[in-house]
Amino acid sequence: MLLETIRRPRSIAFVLLCTQAVLGAIFFQGPDDLPKNVKYDFIVAGGGTGGGVVAGRLAESKDWKVLVIEAGPSDSELFAARVPGLRAQLKGTNVDWNYTSTRQPALNGRATSYWRGRMLGGCSSHNTMVYTRGSSGDWDLRAKVVDDDGLSWNRMLPLLKKAEKLVKDSEHQREGNHIDPSVLGHDGPLSVTAPYSGHPMNDKFLQATSELSDVFPFVQDMNAGRPIGISWTQSTIDSEGQRSSSSTAYIDPSGDNLHVLLNTYVTRVLPAGEGTDFRGIEFASDAQSPRRQLVANKEVIVAGGVIGTPQILLNSGIGNREELEALGIKTLVNNPSVGKNFTDQPSSTVMFSTTIQNTDIDMDSALAEWNATRTGPMSRAGEINMIGWLRLPDDSPAFGQDGFTDPSPSKNSPHIEMFFKTISTQGVTLPPGSPNITALQFSHTNLHPVSRGSVTLNSSDPFAQPNIDLGLLTEEVDLAILREGIRNARKLFSAPVFANSVFGTVSPASNITSDEDLNAYLRAAVVPIMHGASTAMMSPRGANWGVVDPNFRVKRTQGLRVIDASVIPIMPSGHTQASIYGLAERASEMIAKSYK
Ligand SMILES: Cc1cc2nc3c(=O)[nH]c(=O)nc-3n(C[C@H](O)[C@H](O)[C@H](O)COP(=O)(O)OP(=O)(O)OC[C@H]3O[C@@H](n4cnc5c(N)ncnc54)[C@H](O)[C@@H]3O)c2cc1C
């Protein structure tokens, strides 16, 4: 099933036979296939979310030759990368990096899986597709932190809209009051829809918004800048019920001046001569194969993601001098911030027992429906289509009695996201011998953690997995906010609309109420939500911390930029992909402008 073909990348042989046709990007399956005589203006290391955008946008200038080097294969032959309902099938497969974190002292010594897409489109080819811009205050704080108004909400809106194309879902359902159609862009390459099912839970949440309007008001559009309350979700799914990714949206429509080298691993960026002009790049099929080098005419852009990018920079000698030299790597640019500041949002699956109709689907008939008409459960990311966004009040125990400073970026920013996933008996773990329980299950996530981790090398072998220290829950305030989130979730499900249909929590158990017991539950249950960011963080020009300037250039280098999640200076109040699409649009404009 995974390998069923949907679209096939154009091979060089095919292109040569069809020189009169409108040509798309040209794909090469390995370094041996790459033409020897092409000089590339831009070389992009990593064809993921950020890399796909910048490559596609730069290739719009037909006189520029752009090369993307991607470690994984094309997403185009991966059926599960196309069918929204199959999204979970790609995690942990050979198109995933399958990272494992270091043991986390604050998570009872647990090591956790850390998924990242290893294919064209990167994580945008296997993520959950939720599209959240975050709050206006998140962007305004980003602008303040990096001392560049270009990152403010008002300045970023045109760039976010440039990426977005709001379309009707494949069932052509009425938008009704699900979204405000004036909020998203309508002409960009990235399709965004607001698909929904007829599951009764959606209506119950709507009713809860009137019963608990003080804490959970109805939010007409979660992308309008103030996501606080309960909103319908929006997804990067197109009007044909298929995933929209950086690969389908930006690389597919490109011309033949965009070359994509697949199955090829970037080991280092290299100075093009003496000094710190890093327009050189080194790559190989695998650790056993010969390494090759190319030099870009204009720039190298590193877009390896939150793990891959610091790994490439560190292996290239851009990082903390002491740490690099301890591994025998020569330091070319001493920058202690590379790989530091790793941030992800701590999350646990909270469950309430319920008698509401389950969301289980019959896979065979759902797939048959999708194959026939691109509709039904496989055409959306889930059957419950509402998200809860909780902002704790200023006098919340987390900030009052516990005395922590509120880490949220603004009054428009929620602290907690409740991403309602399923109602099912599956996934409910109870002591042996317990009766089956149907549970409403949701990810309960602290959106603005203060805890930080790091990505560091453990050897000078560029193919070795780096140490990924998530740092989750190392700051007590993160626990305090999660505790209050669980208490508020219990309030949400005590709304009159849920009387007789949603009962106590199964996880954490109903009798877990004290700070101490909730902490114990959280330390045992929390995992990263897979929104890792900030390992090559943006900072003001001239700052002696951070990795890139607001123009995405790596500090104290020439010819080298980073464009992906690793530059994000402040986490969004939500999921990360919209931030990356917006930032990559901004970076693409900046680069294009600097050469015109
Ligand atoms: C399971 C999962 C679910 C998620 N769900 C959502 C969601 O619903 N909504 C949302 O907004 N966000 C979601 N995210 C997060 C979001 O998808 C990511 O933050 C974002 O896509 C990352 O973009 P990026 O450009 O930083 O990196 P990536 O998209 O990961 O791109 C990096 C690319 O670089 C390649 N690469 C890395 N190292 C090398 C190397 N040495 N040589 C060559 N190539 C290399 C990788 O293979 C990859 O293609 C999810 C993430 C995961 C893993």
The ligand as an SDF file (V2000), in Angstrom:
LIG
                    3D

 53 58  0  0  0  0  0  0  0  0999 V2000
    4.6970   13.2700   13.2890 C   0  0  0  0  0  0  0  0  0  0  0  0
    4.6590   14.7720   13.1530 C   0  0  0  0  0  0  0  0  0  0  0  0
    3.4330   15.4310   13.1590 C   0  0  0  0  0  0  0  0  0  0  0  0
    3.4050   16.8260   13.0360 C   0  0  0  0  0  0  0  0  0  0  0  0
    2.2000   17.4490   12.9200 N   0  0  0  0  0  0  0  0  0  0  0  0
    2.1630   18.7650   12.6280 C   0  0  0  0  0  0  0  0  0  0  0  0
    0.9410   19.4020   12.3390 C   0  0  0  0  0  0  0  0  0  0  0  0
   -0.1260   18.7900   12.3200 O   0  0  0  0  0  0  0  0  0  0  0  0
    0.9660   20.7300   12.0550 N   0  0  0  0  0  0  0  0  0  0  0  0
    2.1290   21.4440   12.0550 C   0  0  0  0  0  0  0  0  0  0  0  0
    2.0770   22.6600   11.8280 O   0  0  0  0  0  0  0  0  0  0  0  0
    3.3020   20.8580   12.3280 N   0  0  0  0  0  0  0  0  0  0  0  0
    3.3460   19.5310   12.5800 C   0  0  0  0  0  0  0  0  0  0  0  0
    4.5400   18.9210   12.7980 N   0  0  0  0  0  0  0  0  0  0  0  0
    5.7570   19.7430   12.8080 C   0  0  0  0  0  0  0  0  0  0  0  0
    6.1130   20.2740   11.4300 C   0  0  0  0  0  0  0  0  0  0  0  0
    5.7500   19.3520   10.4370 O   0  0  0  0  0  0  0  0  0  0  0  0
    7.6090   20.5670   11.3900 C   0  0  0  0  0  0  0  0  0  0  0  0
    7.9230   21.5050   12.4030 O   0  0  0  0  0  0  0  0  0  0  0  0
    8.0630   21.1500   10.0710 C   0  0  0  0  0  0  0  0  0  0  0  0
    7.5030   20.4880    8.9780 O   0  0  0  0  0  0  0  0  0  0  0  0
    9.5820   21.1040   10.0120 C   0  0  0  0  0  0  0  0  0  0  0  0
   10.0220   21.7470    8.8480 O   0  0  0  0  0  0  0  0  0  0  0  0
   11.5830   21.9330    8.5790 P   0  0  0  0  0  0  0  0  0  0  0  0
   11.7360   22.5780    7.2740 O   0  0  0  0  0  0  0  0  0  0  0  0
   12.2020   22.5650    9.7520 O   0  0  0  0  0  0  0  0  0  0  0  0
   12.1730   20.4700    8.5720 O   0  0  0  0  0  0  0  0  0  0  0  0
   11.7590   19.1900    7.7490 P   0  0  0  0  0  0  0  0  0  0  0  0
   10.4360   19.3550    7.1160 O   0  0  0  0  0  0  0  0  0  0  0  0
   11.9710   18.0450    8.6540 O   0  0  0  0  0  0  0  0  0  0  0  0
   12.8210   19.1570    6.5790 O   0  0  0  0  0  0  0  0  0  0  0  0
   14.1620   18.8050    6.7550 C   0  0  0  0  0  0  0  0  0  0  0  0
   14.5840   18.0240    5.5250 C   0  0  0  0  0  0  0  0  0  0  0  0
   15.9860   17.9250    5.4960 O   0  0  0  0  0  0  0  0  0  0  0  0
   16.3600   16.5970    5.1850 C   0  0  0  0  0  0  0  0  0  0  0  0
   17.6770   16.3990    5.7720 N   0  0  0  0  0  0  0  0  0  0  0  0
   18.0190   16.4480    7.0780 C   0  0  0  0  0  0  0  0  0  0  0  0
   19.3400   16.2480    7.2230 N   0  0  0  0  0  0  0  0  0  0  0  0
   19.8460   16.0760    5.9740 C   0  0  0  0  0  0  0  0  0  0  0  0
   21.1520   15.8340    5.4630 C   0  0  0  0  0  0  0  0  0  0  0  0
   22.2190   15.7250    6.2610 N   0  0  0  0  0  0  0  0  0  0  0  0
   21.2990   15.7160    4.1260 N   0  0  0  0  0  0  0  0  0  0  0  0
   20.2400   15.8270    3.2860 C   0  0  0  0  0  0  0  0  0  0  0  0
   18.9820   16.0460    3.7230 N   0  0  0  0  0  0  0  0  0  0  0  0
   18.7920   16.1790    5.0500 C   0  0  0  0  0  0  0  0  0  0  0  0
   15.2650   15.7530    5.7970 C   0  0  0  0  0  0  0  0  0  0  0  0
   15.2020   14.4690    5.2400 O   0  0  0  0  0  0  0  0  0  0  0  0
   14.0380   16.6050    5.5160 C   0  0  0  0  0  0  0  0  0  0  0  0
   13.4850   16.3220    4.2630 O   0  0  0  0  0  0  0  0  0  0  0  0
    4.6200   17.5480   12.9330 C   0  0  0  0  0  0  0  0  0  0  0  0
    5.8370   16.8780   12.9300 C   0  0  0  0  0  0  0  0  0  0  0  0
    5.8640   15.5010   13.0160 C   0  0  0  0  0  0  0  0  0  0  0  0
    7.1810   14.7850   12.9580 C   0  0  0  0  0  0  0  0  0  0  0  0
  1  2  1  0
  2  3  1  0
  2 52  2  0
  3  4  2  0
  4  5  1  0
  4 50  1  0
  5  6  2  0
  6  7  1  0
  6 13  1  0
  7  8  2  0
  7  9  1  0
  9 10  1  0
 10 11  2  0
 10 12  1  0
 12 13  2  0
 13 14  1  0
 14 15  1  0
 14 50  1  0
 15 16  1  0
 16 17  1  0
 16 18  1  0
 18 19  1  0
 18 20  1  0
 20 21  1  0
 20 22  1  0
 22 23  1  0
 23 24  1  0
 24 25  2  0
 24 26  1  0
 24 27  1  0
 27 28  1  0
 28 29  2  0
 28 30  1  0
 28 31  1  0
 31 32  1  0
 32 33  1  0
 33 34  1  0
 33 48  1  0
 34 35  1  0
 35 36  1  0
 35 46  1  0
 36 37  1  0
 36 45  1  0
 37 38  2  0
 38 39  1  0
 39 40  1  0
 39 45  2  0
 40 41  1  0
 40 42  2  0
 42 43  1  0
 43 44  2  0
 44 45  1  0
 46 47  1  0
 46 48  1  0
 48 49  1  0
 50 51  2  0
 51 52  1  0
 52 53  1  0
M  END
$$$$
